[in-house]
Amino acid sequence: MTRIPMISAAIAATLALAACEPTSGNTPGSNVPTGPYVLVGIGSDTVPQRNVGMTIEADGSVSGQGPCNHYSAKQTAEPPAFALGPLTTSRMACAGNAGRLETRFFEALSAANGITYEGGVLTIQGPTYLTFEPGYRK
């Protein structure tokens, strides 16, 4: 009798973890999986709050939410190059540490020039590197 609840729990855990993985589709011309990501590093700093998310769409465009604002932009380069058109944001007030992180993130994203996906880590390269893991922001 105790095996059935344990098996059910194992199946539920597997399904929950699978929901965090990017989809099997890739952005055109690259090995970058589409789907949700969470920012874990900006430059040499870690982002322990996990409060910046990004979704990569099949056409390479990105959207997500920083600590305060939603954003979106169209990809204008063929991977592994990375260039975004104008970044559209919701423009809500964002002060303190959250505001500083959001400003730094948007500046780094706007200046980015490359994208790679290796070993489950998405890296957007530029003057300031952005490091993401598959998953959703908290």
Backbone as JSON Lines, residues from 0, in Angstrom:
{"i":0,"aa":"M","n":[0.8,-1.2,0.0],"ca":[0.0,0.0,0.0],"c":[0.85,1.27,0.0]}
{"i":1,"aa":"T","n":[1.99,1.29,0.65],"ca":[2.79,2.5,0.72],"c":[3.51,2.79,-0.59]}
{"i":2,"aa":"R","n":[3.61,1.84,-1.49],"ca":[4.28,2.08,-2.76],"c":[3.47,3.01,-3.66]}
{"i":3,"aa":"I","n":[2.18,2.87,-3.66],"ca":[1.34,3.69,-4.54],"c":[1.47,5.17,-4.2]}
{"i":4,"aa":"P","n":[1.37,5.59,-2.93],"ca":[1.57,7.02,-2.64],"c":[2.98,7.49,-3.01]}
{"i":5,"aa":"M","n":[4.0,6.65,-2.79],"ca":[5.37,7.04,-3.13],"c":[5.52,7.19,-4.64]}
{"i":6,"aa":"I","n":[4.94,6.29,-5.41],"ca":[5.01,6.38,-6.87],"c":[4.26,7.62,-7.34]}
{"i":7,"aa":"S","n":[3.11,7.87,-6.76],"ca":[2.34,9.07,-7.13],"c":[3.13,10.33,-6.82]}
{"i":8,"aa":"A","n":[3.79,10.37,-5.69],"ca":[4.6,11.53,-5.32],"c":[5.77,11.7,-6.29]}
{"i":9,"aa":"A","n":[6.4,10.6,-6.68],"ca":[7.52,10.67,-7.62],"c":[7.05,11.18,-8.98]}
{"i":10,"aa":"I","n":[5.91,10.72,-9.45],"ca":[5.37,11.19,-10.73],"c":[5.04,12.67,-10.65]}
{"i":11,"aa":"A","n":[4.42,13.1,-9.56],"ca":[4.07,14.52,-9.39],"c":[5.32,15.39,-9.37]}
{"i":12,"aa":"A","n":[6.36,14.94,-8.7],"ca":[7.61,15.71,-8.64],"c":[8.25,15.8,-10.02]}
{"i":13,"aa":"T","n":[8.24,14.71,-10.77],"ca":[8.8,14.71,-12.11],"c":[8.05,15.68,-13.02]}
{"i":14,"aa":"L","n":[6.74,15.67,-12.95],"ca":[5.94,16.58,-13.77],"c":[6.17,18.03,-13.37]}
{"i":15,"aa":"A","n":[6.32,18.3,-12.1],"ca":[6.57,19.67,-11.65],"c":[7.91,20.17,-12.14]}
{"i":16,"aa":"L","n":[8.92,19.33,-12.09],"ca":[10.24,19.73,-12.59],"c":[10.23,19.9,-14.1]}
{"i":17,"aa":"A","n":[9.52,19.05,-14.79],"ca":[9.46,19.15,-16.26],"c":[8.81,20.46,-16.69]}
{"i":18,"aa":"A","n":[7.9,20.99,-15.89],"ca":[7.24,22.24,-16.24],"c":[8.21,23.42,-16.23]}
{"i":19,"aa":"C","n":[9.35,23.29,-15.56],"ca":[10.34,24.37,-15.5],"c":[11.31,24.34,-16.67]}
{"i":20,"aa":"E","n":[11.37,23.26,-17.39],"ca":[12.32,23.13,-18.49],"c":[11.84,23.92,-19.7]}
{"i":21,"aa":"P","n":[12.78,24.48,-20.48],"ca":[12.38,25.14,-21.72],"c":[11.75,24.11,-22.65]}
{"i":22,"aa":"T","n":[11.0,24.57,-23.61],"ca":[10.38,23.67,-24.56],"c":[11.43,23.09,-25.49]}
{"i":23,"aa":"S","n":[11.05,22.06,-26.23],"ca":[12.02,21.4,-27.11],"c":[12.3,22.21,-28.36]}
{"i":24,"aa":"G","n":[11.5,23.22,-28.66],"ca":[11.75,24.05,-29.83],"c":[12.94,24.96,-29.6]}
{"i":25,"aa":"N","n":[13.62,25.28,-30.67],"ca":[14.76,26.19,-30.59],"c":[14.46,27.44,-31.38]}
{"i":26,"aa":"T","n":[15.14,28.53,-31.01],"ca":[15.02,29.72,-31.83],"c":[15.65,29.4,-33.17]}
{"i":27,"aa":"P","n":[15.14,29.96,-34.25],"ca":[15.65,29.63,-35.58],"c":[17.16,29.83,-35.69]}
{"i":28,"aa":"G","n":[17.86,28.83,-36.24],"ca":[19.29,28.92,-36.48],"c":[20.16,28.76,-35.25]}
{"i":29,"aa":"S","n":[19.61,28.22,-34.15],"ca":[20.42,28.09,-32.94],"c":[20.02,26.86,-32.14]}
{"i":30,"aa":"N","n":[20.78,26.63,-31.07],"ca":[20.44,25.55,-30.14],"c":[19.78,26.11,-28.88]}
{"i":31,"aa":"V","n":[19.35,27.36,-28.91],"ca":[18.74,27.99,-27.74],"c":[17.27,27.56,-27.64]}
{"i":32,"aa":"P","n":[16.91,26.81,-26.58],"ca":[15.51,26.39,-26.43],"c":[14.6,27.57,-26.12]}
{"i":33,"aa":"T","n":[13.42,27.54,-26.7],"ca":[12.42,28.55,-26.36],"c":[11.85,28.22,-24.99]}
{"i":34,"aa":"G","n":[11.21,29.2,-24.38],"ca":[10.57,28.94,-23.09],"c":[11.02,29.9,-22.02]}
{"i":35,"aa":"P","n":[10.62,29.61,-20.77],"ca":[10.89,30.53,-19.66],"c":[12.28,30.34,-19.04]}
{"i":36,"aa":"Y","n":[12.86,31.46,-18.63],"ca":[14.16,31.48,-17.95],"c":[14.08,32.46,-16.79]}
{"i":37,"aa":"V","n":[14.97,32.25,-15.82],"ca":[15.08,33.17,-14.68],"c":[16.53,33.64,-14.59]}
{"i":38,"aa":"L","n":[16.7,34.94,-14.35],"ca":[18.03,35.53,-14.24],"c":[18.69,35.1,-12.94]}
{"i":39,"aa":"V","n":[19.91,34.54,-13.05],"ca":[20.66,34.11,-11.86],"c":[21.97,34.87,-11.71]}
{"i":40,"aa":"G","n":[22.38,35.59,-12.76],"ca":[23.61,36.35,-12.68],"c":[23.61,37.52,-13.63]}
{"i":41,"aa":"I","n":[24.22,38.61,-13.19],"ca":[24.38,39.78,-14.05],"c":[25.81,40.26,-13.84]}
{"i":42,"aa":"G","n":[26.6,40.22,-14.9],"ca":[28.02,40.48,-14.76],"c":[28.62,39.44,-13.83]}
{"i":43,"aa":"S","n":[29.4,39.87,-12.86],"ca":[29.99,38.94,-11.9],"c":[29.14,38.79,-10.64]}
{"i":44,"aa":"D","n":[27.96,39.39,-10.62],"ca":[27.09,39.34,-9.45],"c":[25.99,38.29,-9.61]}
{"i":45,"aa":"T","n":[25.64,37.64,-8.51],"ca":[24.52,36.71,-8.53],"c":[23.23,37.48,-8.27]}
{"i":46,"aa":"V","n":[22.12,36.88,-8.68],"ca":[20.8,37.48,-8.45],"c":[20.02,36.47,-7.61]}
{"i":47,"aa":"P","n":[20.21,36.49,-6.29],"ca":[19.59,35.47,-5.45],"c":[18.08,35.57,-5.34]}
{"i":48,"aa":"Q","n":[17.5,36.75,-5.63],"ca":[16.05,36.9,-5.5],"c":[15.28,36.13,-6.56]}
{"i":49,"aa":"R","n":[15.92,35.82,-7.68],"ca":[15.25,35.13,-8.8],"c":[13.98,35.87,-9.2]}
{"i":50,"aa":"N","n":[14.07,37.23,-9.24],"ca":[12.88,38.04,-9.51],"c":[12.89,38.7,-10.89]}
{"i":51,"aa":"V","n":[13.74,38.2,-11.8],"ca":[13.75,38.68,-13.17],"c":[13.56,37.48,-14.07]}
{"i":52,"aa":"G","n":[12.49,37.5,-14.85],"ca":[12.19,36.39,-15.75],"c":[12.23,36.82,-17.2]}
{"i":53,"aa":"M","n":[12.46,35.85,-18.07],"ca":[12.47,36.11,-19.51],"c":[11.95,34.88,-20.23]}
{"i":54,"aa":"T","n":[11.11,35.1,-21.22],"ca":[10.64,34.02,-22.08],"c":[11.16,34.27,-23.48]}
{"i":55,"aa":"I","n":[11.75,33.25,-24.07],"ca":[12.21,33.34,-25.45],"c":[11.16,32.65,-26.32]}
{"i":56,"aa":"E","n":[10.64,33.39,-27.28],"ca":[9.61,32.88,-28.19],"c":[10.26,32.2,-29.39]}
{"i":57,"aa":"A","n":[9.47,31.48,-30.16],"ca":[9.97,30.75,-31.33],"c":[10.63,31.66,-32.35]}
{"i":58,"aa":"D","n":[10.17,32.91,-32.46],"ca":[10.77,33.84,-33.42],"c":[12.0,34.55,-32.86]}
{"i":59,"aa":"G","n":[12.4,34.19,-31.62],"ca":[13.57,34.8,-30.99],"c":[13.26,36.03,-30.17]}
{"i":60,"aa":"S","n":[12.04,36.53,-30.24],"ca":[11.69,37.71,-29.44],"c":[11.69,37.32,-27.96]}
{"i":61,"aa":"V","n":[11.85,38.32,-27.11],"ca":[11.88,38.07,-25.67],"c":[10.82,38.92,-24.98]}
{"i":62,"aa":"S","n":[10.35,38.4,-23.85],"ca":[9.43,39.15,-23.01],"c":[9.59,38.62,-21.59]}
{"i":63,"aa":"G","n":[9.14,39.4,-20.64],"ca":[9.26,38.94,-19.26],"c":[8.93,40.03,-18.29]}
{"i":64,"aa":"Q","n":[9.4,39.82,-17.06],"ca":[9.18,40.81,-16.02],"c":[10.42,40.95,-15.17]}
{"i":65,"aa":"G","n":[10.8,42.22,-14.95],"ca":[11.86,42.53,-14.01],"c":[11.27,42.59,-12.62]}
{"i":66,"aa":"P","n":[12.0,43.12,-11.67],"ca":[11.45,43.25,-10.32],"c":[10.17,44.09,-10.29]}
{"i":67,"aa":"C","n":[10.02,45.03,-11.22],"ca":[8.87,45.94,-11.18],"c":[8.08,45.99,-12.5]}
{"i":68,"aa":"N","n":[8.75,45.89,-13.63],"ca":[8.11,46.16,-14.91],"c":[8.14,44.98,-15.87]}
{"i":69,"aa":"H","n":[7.09,44.88,-16.67],"ca":[7.05,43.94,-17.79],"c":[7.85,44.54,-18.93]}
{"i":70,"aa":"Y","n":[8.41,43.69,-19.8],"ca":[9.17,44.18,-20.94],"c":[9.0,43.21,-22.12]}
{"i":71,"aa":"S","n":[9.31,43.71,-23.31],"ca":[9.33,42.86,-24.5],"c":[10.19,43.55,-25.56]}
{"i":72,"aa":"A","n":[10.71,42.73,-26.47],"ca":[11.52,43.25,-27.57],"c":[11.62,42.18,-28.65]}
{"i":73,"aa":"K","n":[11.77,42.61,-29.88],"ca":[11.94,41.71,-31.01],"c":[13.43,41.46,-31.25]}
{"i":74,"aa":"Q","n":[13.76,40.23,-31.55],"ca":[15.13,39.85,-31.91],"c":[15.38,40.32,-33.34]}
{"i":75,"aa":"T","n":[16.51,40.98,-33.57],"ca":[16.81,41.49,-34.91],"c":[18.06,40.86,-35.5]}
{"i":76,"aa":"A","n":[18.66,39.88,-34.81],"ca":[19.87,39.21,-35.3],"c":[19.66,37.7,-35.32]}
{"i":77,"aa":"E","n":[20.43,37.03,-36.13],"ca":[20.37,35.57,-36.23],"c":[21.34,34.97,-35.21]}
{"i":78,"aa":"P","n":[20.84,34.1,-34.27],"ca":[21.75,33.5,-33.29],"c":[22.88,32.74,-33.99]}
{"i":79,"aa":"P","n":[24.08,32.79,-33.43],"ca":[24.42,33.13,-32.05],"c":[24.57,34.63,-31.8]}
{"i":80,"aa":"A","n":[24.38,35.45,-32.83],"ca":[24.35,36.9,-32.58],"c":[23.05,37.21,-31.83]}
{"i":81,"aa":"F","n":[23.03,38.32,-31.15],"ca":[21.84,38.72,-30.39],"c":[21.75,40.23,-30.44]}
{"i":82,"aa":"A","n":[20.65,40.71,-30.92],"ca":[20.39,42.15,-30.95],"c":[18.88,42.32,-30.86]}
{"i":83,"aa":"L","n":[18.47,43.21,-30.01],"ca":[17.05,43.46,-29.83],"c":[16.68,44.82,-30.41]}
{"i":84,"aa":"G","n":[15.46,44.87,-30.94],"ca":[14.9,46.15,-31.32],"c":[14.58,46.92,-30.05]}
{"i":85,"aa":"P","n":[13.86,48.02,-30.16],"ca":[13.56,48.82,-28.98],"c":[12.88,47.99,-27.88]}
{"i":86,"aa":"L","n":[13.33,48.18,-26.66],"ca":[12.78,47.5,-25.5],"c":[11.54,48.26,-25.04]}
{"i":87,"aa":"T","n":[10.42,47.57,-24.99],"ca":[9.17,48.16,-24.52],"c":[8.96,47.73,-23.08]}
{"i":88,"aa":"T","n":[8.72,48.7,-22.18],"ca":[8.49,48.37,-20.78],"c":[7.21,49.02,-20.29]}
{"i":89,"aa":"S","n":[6.72,48.52,-19.16],"ca":[5.47,49.06,-18.61],"c":[5.67,50.37,-17.85]}
{"i":90,"aa":"R","n":[6.88,50.76,-17.54],"ca":[7.24,52.07,-16.96],"c":[6.63,52.37,-15.59]}
{"i":91,"aa":"M","n":[6.5,51.36,-14.75],"ca":[6.06,51.62,-13.38],"c":[7.25,52.08,-12.56]}
{"i":92,"aa":"A","n":[7.02,52.86,-11.54],"ca":[8.1,53.32,-10.66],"c":[8.78,52.12,-10.02]}
{"i":93,"aa":"C","n":[10.1,52.21,-9.89],"ca":[10.86,51.08,-9.35],"c":[12.06,51.66,-8.59]}
{"i":94,"aa":"A","n":[11.99,51.65,-7.28],"ca":[13.02,52.3,-6.46],"c":[13.88,51.28,-5.71]}
{"i":95,"aa":"G","n":[14.91,51.77,-5.08],"ca":[15.75,50.95,-4.21],"c":[16.54,49.9,-4.98]}
{"i":96,"aa":"N","n":[16.84,48.79,-4.3],"ca":[17.61,47.71,-4.92],"c":[16.92,47.14,-6.15]}
{"i":97,"aa":"A","n":[15.6,47.02,-6.09],"ca":[14.85,46.5,-7.23],"c":[15.03,47.41,-8.44]}
{"i":98,"aa":"G","n":[14.97,48.72,-8.23],"ca":[15.14,49.67,-9.32],"c":[16.54,49.62,-9.92]}
{"i":99,"aa":"R","n":[17.55,49.49,-9.05],"ca":[18.93,49.41,-9.54],"c":[19.14,48.14,-10.36]}
{"i":100,"aa":"L","n":[18.59,47.01,-9.87],"ca":[18.71,45.75,-10.6],"c":[18.0,45.84,-11.94]}
{"i":101,"aa":"E","n":[16.79,46.38,-11.94],"ca":[16.03,46.47,-13.18],"c":[16.73,47.36,-14.2]}
{"i":102,"aa":"T","n":[17.23,48.5,-13.78],"ca":[17.96,49.4,-14.69],"c":[19.18,48.7,-15.27]}
{"i":103,"aa":"R","n":[19.93,48.04,-14.42],"ca":[21.13,47.33,-14.87],"c":[20.77,46.22,-15.85]}
{"i":104,"aa":"F","n":[19.7,45.47,-15.56],"ca":[19.26,44.39,-16.43],"c":[18.83,44.93,-17.8]}
{"i":105,"aa":"F","n":[17.99,45.96,-17.82],"ca":[17.52,46.51,-19.09],"c":[18.67,47.09,-19.91]}
{"i":106,"aa":"E","n":[19.63,47.73,-19.26],"ca":[20.79,48.26,-19.97],"c":[21.62,47.13,-20.58]}
{"i":107,"aa":"A","n":[21.86,46.07,-19.81],"ca":[22.64,44.93,-20.31],"c":[21.91,44.22,-21.45]}
{"i":108,"aa":"L","n":[20.61,44.04,-21.33],"ca":[19.82,43.38,-22.36],"c":[19.83,44.2,-23.65]}
{"i":109,"aa":"S","n":[19.71,45.5,-23.53],"ca":[19.71,46.38,-24.7],"c":[21.06,46.4,-25.42]}
{"i":110,"aa":"A","n":[22.16,46.22,-24.68],"ca":[23.5,46.28,-25.26],"c":[24.05,44.91,-25.66]}
{"i":111,"aa":"A","n":[23.27,43.86,-25.45],"ca":[23.75,42.49,-25.72],"c":[24.04,42.27,-27.19]}
{"i":112,"aa":"N","n":[25.0,41.36,-27.46],"ca":[25.36,41.07,-28.85],"c":[25.53,39.59,-29.15]}
{"i":113,"aa":"G","n":[25.27,38.69,-28.19],"ca":[25.4,37.26,-28.44],"c":[24.56,36.46,-27.48]}
{"i":114,"aa":"I","n":[24.24,35.21,-27.87],"ca":[23.43,34.33,-27.03],"c":[23.92,32.9,-27.2]}
{"i":115,"aa":"T","n":[24.07,32.18,-26.08],"ca":[24.45,30.77,-26.11],"c":[23.63,30.0,-25.09]}
{"i":116,"aa":"Y","n":[23.52,28.7,-25.33],"ca":[22.87,27.8,-24.38],"c":[23.74,26.58,-24.28]}
{"i":117,"aa":"E","n":[24.3,26.36,-23.09],"ca":[25.2,25.24,-22.87],"c":[25.01,24.69,-21.48]}
{"i":118,"aa":"G","n":[24.86,23.38,-21.37],"ca":[24.75,22.73,-20.07],"c":[23.59,23.24,-19.23]}
{"i":119,"aa":"G","n":[22.48,23.6,-19.86],"ca":[21.33,24.09,-19.13],"c":[21.42,25.54,-18.69]}
{"i":120,"aa":"V","n":[22.45,26.25,-19.19],"ca":[22.64,27.65,-18.82],"c":[22.53,28.52,-20.07]}
{"i":121,"aa":"L","n":[21.69,29.51,-20.02],"ca":[21.53,30.47,-21.11],"c":[22.38,31.69,-20.76]}
{"i":122,"aa":"T","n":[23.23,32.11,-21.68],"ca":[24.05,33.29,-21.47],"c":[23.79,34.28,-22.58]}
{"i":123,"aa":"I","n":[23.46,35.49,-22.2],"ca":[23.35,36.59,-23.15],"c":[24.59,37.44,-22.95]}
{"i":124,"aa":"Q","n":[25.38,37.54,-24.01],"ca":[26.68,38.2,-23.93],"c":[26.61,39.63,-24.38]}
{"i":125,"aa":"G","n":[27.51,40.41,-23.86],"ca":[27.64,41.82,-24.2],"c":[28.62,42.44,-23.25]}
{"i":126,"aa":"P","n":[28.61,43.75,-23.16],"ca":[29.49,44.39,-22.19],"c":[29.25,43.86,-20.76]}
{"i":127,"aa":"T","n":[27.99,43.53,-20.45],"ca":[27.64,42.89,-19.18],"c":[26.9,41.6,-19.51]}
{"i":128,"aa":"Y","n":[27.44,40.47,-19.05],"ca":[26.82,39.18,-19.31],"c":[25.6,38.98,-18.43]}
{"i":129,"aa":"L","n":[24.56,38.34,-19.01],"ca":[23.36,37.95,-18.27],"c":[23.3,36.43,-18.28]}
{"i":130,"aa":"T","n":[23.16,35.82,-17.11],"ca":[23.13,34.36,-17.0],"c":[21.77,33.94,-16.5]}
{"i":131,"aa":"F","n":[21.17,32.98,-17.21],"ca":[19.82,32.51,-16.9],"c":[19.82,30.99,-16.73]}
{"i":132,"aa":"E","n":[18.88,30.51,-15.94],"ca":[18.59,29.09,-15.83],"c":[17.13,28.9,-16.26]}
{"i":133,"aa":"P","n":[16.8,27.7,-16.75],"ca":[15.39,27.44,-17.08],"c":[14.51,27.61,-15.84]}
{"i":134,"aa":"G","n":[13.35,28.19,-16.01],"ca":[12.41,28.33,-14.9],"c":[11.68,29.65,-14.92]}
{"i":135,"aa":"Y","n":[10.94,29.86,-13.87],"ca":[10.1,31.05,-13.75],"c":[10.6,31.94,-12.62]}
{"i":136,"aa":"R","n":[10.36,33.24,-12.74],"ca":[10.74,34.18,-11.68],"c":[9.86,33.95,-10.46]}
{"i":137,"aa":"K","n":[10.4,34.33,-9.31],"ca":[9.63,34.17,-8.06],"c":[8.97,35.46,-7.68]}
